[in-house]
């Protein structure tokens, strides 16, 4: 199963990914975006979030 991975060093914390897929992304205690652990990352909202990251910092791994 592929999962979305963020480039934390480059992320500008715009939170668009969280707006589009709050079940998959959140701000962690350190103030960085993190991917939540899900059984399935195939839903359309997650694909939209990845597509709409303004810097293309979310990739599949
Ligand atoms: S959409 Fe991209 S740049 Fe914006 S918070 Fe999410 S990972 Fe960071």
Backbone and ligand atoms as CSV (ligand in chain L), in Angstrom:
chain,resi,resn,atom,element,x,y,z
A,1,UNK,N,N,0.860,-1.205,0.000
A,1,UNK,CA,C,0.000,0.000,0.000
A,1,UNK,C,C,0.891,1.249,0.000
A,2,UNK,N,N,0.691,2.100,-0.988
A,2,UNK,CA,C,1.432,3.360,-1.024
A,2,UNK,C,C,0.840,4.328,0.001
A,3,UNK,N,N,1.694,5.185,0.556
A,3,UNK,CA,C,1.235,6.197,1.507
A,3,UNK,C,C,1.833,7.552,1.125
A,4,UNK,N,N,1.107,8.649,1.389
A,4,UNK,CA,C,1.655,9.964,1.082
A,4,UNK,C,C,2.757,10.346,2.061
A,5,UNK,N,N,3.816,10.925,1.530
A,5,UNK,CA,C,4.951,11.357,2.344
A,5,UNK,C,C,5.221,12.821,2.051
A,6,UNK,N,N,5.428,13.607,3.111
A,6,UNK,CA,C,5.655,15.042,2.950
A,6,UNK,C,C,7.137,15.372,3.022
A,7,UNK,N,N,7.529,16.380,2.263
A,7,UNK,CA,C,8.871,16.939,2.388
A,7,UNK,C,C,8.810,18.027,3.461
A,8,UNK,N,N,9.102,17.638,4.702
A,8,UNK,CA,C,8.918,18.565,5.829
A,8,UNK,C,C,9.849,19.760,5.771
A,9,UNK,N,N,11.026,19.581,5.195
A,9,UNK,CA,C,11.975,20.691,5.152
A,9,UNK,C,C,11.475,21.804,4.251
A,10,UNK,N,N,10.671,21.458,3.260
A,10,UNK,CA,C,10.229,22.443,2.279
A,10,UNK,C,C,8.792,22.916,2.510
A,11,UNK,N,N,8.000,22.165,3.241
A,11,UNK,CA,C,6.583,22.484,3.456
A,11,UNK,C,C,6.431,23.896,4.003
A,12,UNK,N,N,5.509,24.652,3.421
A,12,UNK,CA,C,5.300,26.047,3.838
A,12,UNK,C,C,4.135,26.179,4.814
A,13,UNK,N,N,3.618,25.064,5.280
A,13,UNK,CA,C,2.557,25.054,6.305
A,13,UNK,C,C,1.310,25.827,5.885
A,14,UNK,N,N,0.974,25.730,4.611
A,14,UNK,CA,C,-0.229,26.423,4.132
A,14,UNK,C,C,-1.507,25.698,4.586
A,15,UNK,N,N,-1.376,24.425,4.916
A,15,UNK,CA,C,-2.466,23.583,5.434
A,15,UNK,C,C,-3.552,23.254,4.409
A,16,UNK,N,N,-3.273,23.464,3.137
A,16,UNK,CA,C,-4.231,23.066,2.098
A,16,UNK,C,C,-4.486,21.563,2.156
A,17,UNK,N,N,-3.447,20.804,2.405
A,17,UNK,CA,C,-3.631,19.344,2.477
A,17,UNK,C,C,-4.594,18.981,3.608
A,18,UNK,N,N,-4.511,19.691,4.710
A,18,UNK,CA,C,-5.407,19.406,5.839
A,18,UNK,C,C,-6.837,19.821,5.503
A,19,UNK,N,N,-6.987,20.951,4.838
A,19,UNK,CA,C,-8.336,21.385,4.445
A,19,UNK,C,C,-9.005,20.354,3.545
A,20,UNK,N,N,-8.237,19.781,2.629
A,20,UNK,CA,C,-8.814,18.859,1.650
A,20,UNK,C,C,-8.939,17.430,2.178
A,21,UNK,N,N,-8.055,17.040,3.074
A,21,UNK,CA,C,-8.095,15.657,3.584
A,21,UNK,C,C,-7.730,15.640,5.071
A,22,UNK,N,N,-8.611,16.179,5.910
A,22,UNK,CA,C,-8.292,16.255,7.343
A,22,UNK,C,C,-8.216,14.886,8.019
A,23,UNK,N,N,-8.733,13.860,7.352
A,23,UNK,CA,C,-8.634,12.514,7.919
A,23,UNK,C,C,-7.256,11.899,7.652
A,24,UNK,N,N,-6.458,12.567,6.814
A,24,UNK,CA,C,-5.176,11.988,6.432
A,24,UNK,C,C,-3.975,12.831,6.841
A,25,UNK,N,N,-4.198,14.140,7.063
A,25,UNK,CA,C,-3.085,15.023,7.407
A,25,UNK,C,C,-3.448,15.851,8.639
A,26,UNK,N,N,-2.455,16.133,9.465
A,26,UNK,CA,C,-2.699,16.993,10.621
A,26,UNK,C,C,-1.397,17.707,10.987
A,27,UNK,N,N,-1.524,18.751,11.821
A,27,UNK,CA,C,-0.340,19.412,12.368
A,27,UNK,C,C,0.017,18.678,13.654
A,28,UNK,N,N,1.262,18.250,13.759
A,28,UNK,CA,C,1.654,17.533,14.972
A,28,UNK,C,C,2.122,18.507,16.066
A,29,UNK,N,N,2.485,17.973,17.196
A,29,UNK,CA,C,2.863,18.785,18.347
A,29,UNK,C,C,4.071,19.672,18.102
A,30,UNK,N,N,4.895,19.295,17.148
A,30,UNK,CA,C,6.086,20.087,16.824
A,30,UNK,C,C,5.785,21.169,15.794
A,31,UNK,N,N,4.528,21.213,15.326
A,31,UNK,CA,C,4.143,22.244,14.376
A,31,UNK,C,C,4.342,21.862,12.924
A,32,UNK,N,N,4.641,20.595,12.668
A,32,UNK,CA,C,4.821,20.132,11.295
A,32,UNK,C,C,3.598,19.340,10.846
A,33,UNK,N,N,3.377,19.312,9.538
A,33,UNK,CA,C,2.311,18.481,8.984
A,33,UNK,C,C,2.762,17.022,9.031
A,34,UNK,N,N,1.864,16.143,9.419
A,34,UNK,CA,C,2.188,14.725,9.372
A,34,UNK,C,C,1.047,13.963,8.723
A,35,UNK,N,N,1.392,12.817,8.181
A,35,UNK,CA,C,0.400,11.928,7.588
A,35,UNK,C,C,-0.112,10.977,8.661
A,36,UNK,N,N,-1.407,10.876,8.797
A,36,UNK,CA,C,-1.985,9.955,9.766
A,36,UNK,C,C,-1.949,8.532,9.215
A,37,UNK,N,N,-1.904,7.579,10.101
A,37,UNK,CA,C,-1.849,6.180,9.688
A,37,UNK,C,C,-3.257,5.715,9.317
A,38,UNK,N,N,-3.421,5.320,8.075
A,38,UNK,CA,C,-4.706,4.825,7.573
A,38,UNK,C,C,-4.498,3.463,6.923
A,39,UNK,N,N,-5.541,2.689,6.870
A,39,UNK,CA,C,-5.466,1.406,6.166
A,39,UNK,C,C,-5.457,1.597,4.662
A,40,UNK,N,N,-6.055,2.710,4.240
A,40,UNK,CA,C,-6.242,2.914,2.805
A,40,UNK,C,C,-6.103,4.402,2.482
A,41,UNK,N,N,-5.188,4.713,1.591
A,41,UNK,CA,C,-4.967,6.117,1.202
A,41,UNK,C,C,-5.492,6.399,-0.201
A,42,UNK,N,N,-6.391,5.556,-0.659
A,42,UNK,CA,C,-6.774,5.651,-2.075
A,42,UNK,C,C,-7.944,6.608,-2.330
A,43,UNK,N,N,-8.506,7.222,-1.289
A,43,UNK,CA,C,-9.707,8.021,-1.559
A,43,UNK,C,C,-9.378,9.341,-2.271
A,44,UNK,N,N,-10.399,9.869,-2.899
A,44,UNK,CA,C,-10.241,11.012,-3.794
A,44,UNK,C,C,-9.743,12.263,-3.063
A,45,UNK,N,N,-10.152,12.466,-1.828
A,45,UNK,CA,C,-9.727,13.666,-1.097
A,45,UNK,C,C,-8.216,13.687,-0.885
A,46,UNK,N,N,-7.648,12.533,-0.646
A,46,UNK,CA,C,-6.194,12.469,-0.464
A,46,UNK,C,C,-5.486,12.762,-1.788
A,47,UNK,N,N,-6.012,12.235,-2.862
A,47,UNK,CA,C,-5.425,12.536,-4.174
A,47,UNK,C,C,-5.530,14.028,-4.482
A,48,UNK,N,N,-6.660,14.626,-4.125
A,48,UNK,CA,C,-6.844,16.071,-4.335
A,48,UNK,C,C,-5.830,16.859,-3.513
A,49,UNK,N,N,-5.633,16.454,-2.266
A,49,UNK,CA,C,-4.678,17.149,-1.401
A,49,UNK,C,C,-3.274,17.098,-1.994
A,50,UNK,N,N,-2.890,15.934,-2.485
A,50,UNK,CA,C,-1.559,15.789,-3.066
A,50,UNK,C,C,-1.438,16.652,-4.322
A,51,UNK,N,N,-2.491,16.646,-5.109
A,51,UNK,CA,C,-2.480,17.411,-6.365
A,51,UNK,C,C,-2.447,18.912,-6.095
A,52,UNK,N,N,-3.047,19.343,-4.993
A,52,UNK,CA,C,-3.180,20.782,-4.730
A,52,UNK,C,C,-2.112,21.354,-3.810
A,53,UNK,N,N,-1.211,20.526,-3.335
A,53,UNK,CA,C,-0.090,21.095,-2.570
A,53,UNK,C,C,0.613,22.094,-3.492
A,54,UNK,N,N,0.678,23.368,-3.088
A,54,UNK,CA,C,1.196,24.387,-4.012
A,54,UNK,C,C,2.643,24.175,-4.418
A,55,UNK,N,N,3.370,23.424,-3.653
A,55,UNK,CA,C,4.789,23.199,-3.955
A,55,UNK,C,C,5.075,21.765,-4.374
A,56,UNK,N,N,4.021,20.957,-4.500
A,56,UNK,CA,C,4.211,19.542,-4.841
A,56,UNK,C,C,5.153,18.832,-3.869
A,57,UNK,N,N,4.916,19.083,-2.581
A,57,UNK,CA,C,5.787,18.502,-1.563
A,57,UNK,C,C,5.273,17.180,-1.024
A,58,UNK,N,N,4.130,16.725,-1.537
A,58,UNK,CA,C,3.615,15.433,-1.082
A,58,UNK,C,C,3.791,14.434,-2.219
A,59,UNK,N,N,4.434,13.341,-1.901
A,59,UNK,CA,C,4.656,12.302,-2.911
A,59,UNK,C,C,4.185,10.956,-2.346
A,60,UNK,N,N,4.130,9.966,-3.193
A,60,UNK,CA,C,3.759,8.608,-2.773
A,60,UNK,C,C,5.011,7.818,-2.485
A,61,UNK,N,N,4.959,7.036,-1.440
A,61,UNK,CA,C,6.103,6.174,-1.139
A,61,UNK,C,C,5.633,4.772,-0.850
L,1,LIG,S1,S,-0.288,21.497,1.062
L,1,LIG,FE1,FE,1.890,21.098,0.810
L,1,LIG,S2,S,2.924,22.986,1.433
L,1,LIG,FE2,FE,0.807,23.103,2.179
L,1,LIG,S3,S,0.902,22.301,4.280
L,1,LIG,FE3,FE,0.405,20.558,2.968
L,1,LIG,S4,S,2.427,19.645,2.448
L,1,LIG,FE4,FE,2.813,21.698,3.243
